[in-house]
Amino acid sequence: MTIRGTLVLAGVLALLCAYLLLTGPASEGPARDPARRLAPPLERASVVEIEEGGRIVRAERTGDQWSIDAVADLLTTLASIDVLTVIDPDPSSPDAFGFGDALRLRVLDGTDLLLSLEVGAANPARTGVYVRRVGQPAVLLVGALLRWELEKIRRVASATGTP
């Protein structure tokens, strides 16, 4: 390629870069639809309880520190999770989604309940998990990251003997 051809290509590249800079997105990304969020804002949370198989793991916040460090990650995850889809608005057999002996997650501010979820089985592809808001029959599908964060807390609690 000649020098003139190289300069023309460099000029075209510069024009394309300038175009992208001038016409790029105006914001960080699309606004999240509040109706699709799994959880309400949880900044006030001071207690997290996870009940599974009759065993309750309870974490409390003192200042900015949680008694189980992994709880901060769980709350960050809950704030970021959107409901992917409603699988069944009124299931005739909730046990088919793993709700027979479901894990229960409660997030509180003192005695005020902020969030209460039942976490069922993973979907067949294991890319998501079925959840229900306590008191509502609808089976929702959310990303599998929720199950991962709950598993981290369960492992820490098992290793440290947290009641």
C-alpha positions as CSV (number, residue, x, y, z in Angstrom):
1,M,0.0,0.0,0.0
2,T,1.2,3.5,-0.8
3,I,1.7,6.3,1.7
4,R,-1.2,8.1,0.2
5,G,-3.5,5.1,0.7
6,T,-2.3,4.7,4.3
7,L,-3.0,8.4,5.0
8,V,-6.5,8.1,3.5
9,L,-7.3,5.0,5.7
10,A,-6.0,6.9,8.8
11,G,-8.2,9.8,7.9
12,V,-11.3,7.6,7.5
13,L,-10.5,6.0,10.9
14,A,-10.2,9.4,12.5
15,L,-13.6,10.4,11.1
16,L,-15.2,7.2,12.3
17,C,-13.8,7.7,15.8
18,A,-15.0,11.3,15.9
19,Y,-18.4,10.2,14.8
20,L,-18.6,7.6,17.6
21,L,-17.5,10.2,20.2
22,L,-20.1,12.7,19.0
23,T,-23.0,10.3,18.6
24,G,-22.3,8.0,21.6
25,P,-24.9,7.2,24.2
26,A,-25.9,10.1,26.4
27,S,-26.2,8.1,29.6
28,E,-24.5,5.1,31.4
29,G,-27.1,2.8,30.0
30,P,-30.9,2.2,29.8
31,A,-32.8,3.0,32.9
32,R,-34.0,0.0,34.9
33,D,-37.7,-0.6,35.1
34,P,-38.6,-0.6,38.8
35,A,-41.4,-3.1,38.2
36,R,-38.8,-5.7,37.0
37,R,-36.6,-5.4,40.1
38,L,-36.7,-8.3,42.4
39,A,-36.1,-6.3,45.6
40,P,-36.9,-2.9,46.9
41,P,-34.0,-0.6,48.0
42,L,-32.2,-2.4,50.8
43,E,-29.9,0.3,52.1
44,R,-31.7,0.3,55.5
45,A,-31.2,-3.5,56.0
46,S,-29.8,-4.4,59.4
47,V,-30.7,-8.1,59.6
48,V,-30.6,-10.9,57.0
49,E,-32.1,-14.3,57.9
50,I,-31.7,-17.4,55.7
51,E,-33.7,-20.4,56.7
52,E,-33.2,-23.8,55.1
53,G,-34.2,-27.2,56.4
54,G,-35.1,-25.8,59.8
55,R,-31.7,-24.1,60.2
56,I,-31.6,-20.3,60.4
57,V,-28.5,-18.3,59.6
58,R,-28.8,-14.8,60.9
59,A,-26.5,-11.9,60.1
60,E,-26.7,-8.5,61.7
61,R,-25.2,-5.2,60.7
62,T,-23.3,-3.1,63.2
63,G,-22.4,0.3,61.6
64,D,-21.1,-0.7,58.2
65,Q,-20.0,-4.2,59.1
66,W,-22.0,-7.4,58.8
67,S,-21.5,-10.3,61.2
68,I,-21.1,-12.4,58.0
69,D,-19.1,-10.5,55.4
70,A,-20.7,-12.2,52.4
71,V,-24.1,-10.6,53.3
72,A,-22.9,-7.3,51.8
73,D,-22.4,-9.1,48.5
74,L,-25.8,-10.7,48.7
75,L,-27.5,-7.3,49.3
76,T,-25.6,-5.8,46.3
77,T,-26.7,-8.7,44.2
78,L,-30.3,-8.4,45.3
79,A,-30.2,-4.7,44.3
80,S,-29.0,-5.6,40.8
81,I,-31.3,-8.6,40.1
82,D,-34.2,-8.1,37.7
83,V,-37.0,-10.6,37.3
84,L,-36.4,-12.2,33.9
85,T,-39.9,-13.6,33.5
86,V,-43.0,-14.8,35.3
87,I,-42.9,-18.5,34.8
88,D,-46.4,-19.2,36.3
89,P,-48.7,-16.5,37.8
90,D,-50.6,-19.1,39.9
91,P,-49.0,-22.5,39.9
92,S,-51.2,-25.5,40.7
93,S,-48.1,-27.4,41.9
94,P,-45.5,-25.1,43.5
95,D,-43.4,-28.2,44.5
96,A,-42.5,-28.7,40.8
97,F,-40.5,-25.5,41.1
98,G,-38.7,-26.5,44.3
99,F,-40.9,-24.7,46.8
100,G,-41.8,-27.7,48.9
101,D,-38.7,-27.2,51.1
102,A,-37.6,-23.9,49.7
103,L,-34.9,-21.7,51.2
104,R,-36.4,-18.6,52.8
105,L,-34.7,-15.3,52.7
106,R,-35.8,-12.4,54.9
107,V,-34.2,-8.9,54.9
108,L,-35.2,-6.6,57.8
109,D,-34.6,-3.1,59.1
110,G,-34.9,-3.8,62.8
111,T,-38.4,-5.4,62.9
112,D,-39.6,-3.9,59.6
113,L,-39.7,-6.5,56.9
114,L,-38.1,-5.2,53.7
115,L,-38.0,-8.4,51.6
116,S,-39.2,-11.9,52.0
117,L,-38.4,-14.5,49.3
118,E,-38.7,-18.2,48.8
119,V,-35.9,-19.5,46.7
120,G,-36.8,-22.7,44.8
121,A,-34.9,-24.9,42.4
122,A,-32.7,-24.0,39.5
123,N,-34.2,-24.0,36.1
124,P,-33.3,-26.9,33.8
125,A,-30.5,-25.0,32.1
126,R,-29.2,-24.0,35.6
127,T,-28.9,-20.4,34.4
128,G,-31.6,-19.2,36.7
129,V,-33.5,-19.9,39.8
130,Y,-37.2,-19.9,40.6
131,V,-38.3,-17.5,43.4
132,R,-41.5,-16.3,44.9
133,R,-42.2,-13.3,47.0
134,V,-43.7,-14.6,50.3
135,G,-47.5,-14.1,50.2
136,Q,-47.6,-14.0,46.3
137,P,-48.2,-17.2,44.3
138,A,-46.4,-16.1,41.1
139,V,-43.2,-18.1,40.3
140,L,-40.5,-15.8,39.0
141,L,-37.3,-16.6,37.2
142,V,-34.1,-14.7,38.2
143,G,-30.5,-15.2,37.4
144,A,-28.5,-18.0,39.1
145,L,-26.2,-15.4,40.7
146,L,-28.7,-15.2,43.6
147,R,-28.2,-18.9,44.4
148,W,-24.4,-18.4,44.2
149,E,-24.5,-15.6,46.8
150,L,-26.7,-17.6,49.1
151,E,-24.4,-20.6,48.8
152,K,-21.4,-18.4,49.8
153,I,-23.2,-17.4,53.0
154,R,-24.2,-21.0,53.7
155,R,-20.6,-22.1,53.4
156,V,-19.3,-19.4,55.6
157,A,-21.9,-20.1,58.2
158,S,-21.1,-23.9,58.1
159,A,-17.4,-23.2,58.5
160,T,-17.7,-20.8,61.4
161,G,-20.7,-22.5,63.1
162,T,-22.9,-19.4,62.9
163,P,-26.2,-20.3,64.5
